[in-house]
Amino acid sequence: MHLAALSLTVLACVAIIVLGTRFLLAPQRATLDFGVRPDDVRALAATKGVRDITSGVVLLVAWAAGGTTVLGWLVVAAALTPVADAVIVLARGGRRATAFGVHGVTAAGLVAAGLVLALG
């Protein structure tokens, strides 16, 4: 039973990575298949909001269940999000100050704090 649950979990992790990649490579089709129109900013913003909340909750659960070392490594991994956000802002013509001053600083802070926690 444990192996089956682990296998299903790993499959779900790979699937969500594939789905996320699809949103990057074919955003209009992926958004339609998700169930909303690509121009529905409110739906897309709500989707991002829920995912941001989930990211925070997952880290808190990891901390509660696994301690500060596990939390630290997950925070380092989670720094991928603000790095990607900065790249997206720059690629879409957004403000460099926001890309680096908000997203870049966030990523650097996450990596620094995560390494302190992970390495003790």
Secondary structure, 3 states (H helix, E strand, C coil): CHHHHHHHHHHHHHHHHHHHHHHHHCHHHHHHHHCCCCCCHHHHHHHHHHHHHHHHHHHHHHHHHHHHHHHHHHHHHHCHHHHHHHHHHHHCCCCHHHHHHHHHHHHHHHHHHHHHHHHC
